[in-house]
């Protein structure tokens, strides 16, 4: 089939790579978001999807709004569009361009975790599993009929970053199976169960502020889910401290007020939570470097009874 690839996020790179190398399909063009300023120097930087597509000699479109590029999309004469983390809702005019439709690669078990941050949501909410859903796109946000779904477990030590990479590598397998089904001319279509819908909006840094009144097990999931983005943090003596790694202390005895440091030594910074204790093992003070707790305490001594905000 002639395939138009529409995507921006790095999670789509393995899927694009598979499409470029499989003899089953031909990538006829790529649509991605415009280059954006990145970093302190705000250097204009292209999405890696664009970089890979240009290296393959493909035509790349970067419309500010894809709904304004319908005629350009038609010129690709694609049979189907594959959409992975593009970042815009597709209008009906865009969805109708490829005769076989637009297939979206979504990294959750729909209808659970519709929206912008399904990977983080799955860890944050304590889900035992996640996966890749391939769906026929409609004008809603992740509301289309399901073509197929492939599941995978979430490991106890998975972070948002590690699970992102696992799902990125799983996506081509799901995509291959979905396109094989589409090629039969009679692909399955399963309506989503609206009674099981959950939504997750785009995350901000403010979402990562730790609330010590919450149970330690929830805060542990939050730290893992929001690593590397948007990160988690708290206040230490009016300075922001990022938490990069933490562990729940099982079978903790009665604890002091939430946010109180119970101990601070080479084993970590032990903090009382609403229920249980959380050991902070890797942290970063505002303006400083990422350090193990032992390294951090050499320059920032803490003691039992100090309180984190």
N, C-alpha and C positions, 0 to 999 in steps of 0.2 A: 504493500500500500504506500501511497504518497502521504507522508506525514509532515504536518506543520507543528513545530515544537514551540510552545509558549510558556516561558518560565523565567524567573529571576534569581531565586534563592539557590545557594550552593547545593541544597538537598536534591536538586534536579540534575546535577552533573552526572551521576552514574546512569540515570535513565537516558540522558542525551547521548552519553558515550555508547550505551548499548544500541540505541537506535542508529548511531553512525556506523557501527561495526557489524550489525546483523545483516545477512543477505536477504532477510524476509521483507525489509521495508526500506524506503528511500526518504531521507529527510530533505524536504524541498526548501525549507527556510526556517528561520528562528525569529521569534518576537520576544523582546525583553524590555525591561524598564530603562529609561534614560540613565546615562552615566550620572553619578552623584558625587558631591564633595565628601571626602573621607579624612578623618584624623584631624590633628591640631592644625595642620597646614591647609586643611580643606582642599586637598588635591582631587581634581576631577578623576574619578575611577570607574571603569566599566564593570558591569557584572561579569563574574567568571563564565557565566553561560555565553555571553557575547564573545569573550576571549576564545573559548573553545570552538564556537561556531565559525568565527573568522579564520581560525587555524585550519578548519576543515573546508574552507573555501565557500561557505554558505552566505547567502544574503541575510542580513540582520536588519530588522525593523525595530525602532525604539520610539514609538509614538508616545506623546505625553498622555493621551487618552486613546485606548485601543478602539473605542467606538467611533473615532474619527478616521480610522484606517481601513474601513471595510473594503473599499475598492482595491487597496494594496494587498489585502489578505486574499481576495478572490483571485488575484493574478498568480498566486502560488499554485493554484489548481490542485489543492491537497484533497485527499479522500477523507482524512480525519485529522483533528487537532489533538495533541497531547498537552495538557496544562498541568504544570507542577510549580506551586509556590510563585505564581506570577505577581500577585499583589493588587489586582483590580478585578472587580466584578465584570463579567462579560455580558454585554447587552444581547437582546434577542437577535439583532442584525448580525452580530459577530458569531453567535452560536449557530446561526443558520448557514454560514459560509461553507463549511465542509459537509458534503452530502451524508457522511456517516456520523456526523456530530462531533462534539468536543468531549473528550474523556479527561476527567480530573484525577490525578494521583493524590490522595489525601492520607495523611499519616495518623489516622485514628480508626477505631472500629465504629464507623457511623451507624446510627445517628449520635453516638457519644462524642463529645468534644468537637462540635462544629465550630469553625472560626479560625482565628489567626495563630493560636498557640497550642495546638493539640498535644504536642510532645511534652511540653512542660506540664500541662494540665493532667496528663495521665500519671506522671510521677507524683505531682503535688496531691492528687486526690487518692493516692494509694492503690491505683488499679493494679491488678495482678498481670494483666496482659494488654497489649496494644496491637497494632498491625497496620497494614496498608489496604485502603479501600479504593477501588477503581469505580468511578461512577459516571453516568451520563450527566453532563452539566445542564442545568436549567438556569433561570434568571435569579434564583435564590442563592443564599450563602450556604453551600454544601448541602443542598436539599434534593439533589437529583437522584434518580433511580440507581440502585447499586448493580454493577455488572459482576464484580467478584470481590472477595475479601480474603486476605491472607493474614493469619494471626501469628504473634510471637510473644513470648513471656517478657516481663520486665524484671531484670535482675535487681537484687537487693541493693547493689552498689551503683546502679545506673544513674547517670546525671543527664541533664537535658542535652549536653554535648554528646555523650556516648550513645544515647538512644537515638539522637538525630542521625548519627553516622550509621548505626545499625539499620535504621529504617531506609536511609538513602540507598544502602547496598541491597536491601530487600526489594525495593521498588521495581527494578528492571525485571525481576522474576515475575512479579505480579503483572507488570505491564505486558510482558510477552504472552502470558496466559490470556490476558484480556483481549489483546489484538488477535490472537488465534480464534477466540470465541467470536469476535466481531467479524472475522473473515468468513465464518460459516454462513453469514447472512441471517442467522437466527440467534443472536446473543441473548442470554437471560437478562431480565430486568426485574429487580425487586424493589418495591416501594419501601421507603424508610418508615419505621415505626415512630410516629410523632410523639407517642407517649414516653419514649425513652430518650428524647432529645436533651442534650446539654450544650451550652454555648461557652466559648472562651474568647474574650476580647483580646486585642493587641496589648501586650504587656508594657509597662513602664518601670523605670527604676524604683518608683515609689512603692510598687507592688512587692518589692523585695525587702522592705523595712520589717525587721523581726519584731513580733509582739510576744514578749516573754510570758504573758499570761496564757498563751496557748500551750497544749501538751508538747513535750519534747519530741514525740514521734512525728507530730505534724511539722514542727520546725525542721527536723532532720529531712523530711521529704521536700520541704520548701527549699532548703539549701541545695539539695541535689537537683531538684527540678530547675532551679534558676541559675545553675552553673552551666555554661559561662554567662548567659544572658537571661534576665537583666541583673543578675547577681543579688546577693542578700547582704544586709548591713544592719548595724545597730550604732548606738552612741556610746563612746567611751570618753568620759570627761569632756564633753562638748565637741569631740572630734568624731568624724564618721569612721567606723571600722567595718571593713568588708569581711564576710565569713566565706572562706573558700572550701573548707572541709569541716565536717562535724559528725559526731556519732552519739547515738542515744546510749545512756548508761542504764543497763537493765537492772531491775530489782533495786531501784534507788529507795533509800529510806526517806523519812519525812524531810521535807525541804523548806528552807527559809523563803522569804517573799520573792516573787517572780523577778528575775533579772539579777538576783544577788549572786556574786561569785562565791562558790563554796570552797574552791581551792584553785591555785594557779602554780603549776610546776612543770617539770619537763614532760609530764604525761599529757598536759593540755590545760585549758582553762575551763573549769567545770562550772556551769551556770544553772541555777535553779529556774525551772519553768513552771507553767501552771499545773503540770502533772509530770513529774520526773525530772531528770537532769540531762543536759546536753553538753557534751565535751567539744570545745572548739579547738581543733588541732592544726588549723592553718588559717591565718588571718592577715589583714593588710590595713594598716592605719592610713588615714587620709594623707596623701603626699609621700607615703612610704612604699616599700617593696613588699611583695607577697612573701610571708615567712611562716615557718613552723611555729607552733606555740612556744617551744623552748627558745628559739631564736628571738622571737618577739619579746618575750619576758626579760631577756637580758637588757634590752633597751627601754622597756616600758614595764617596770615592776608593778605587779598587782598582788593583792592579798585578799584573803577571805573577808567578806563583808562589803567589798566594793560593789557598786551597783552599775549595771549596764542599762542604757536607755533604749 
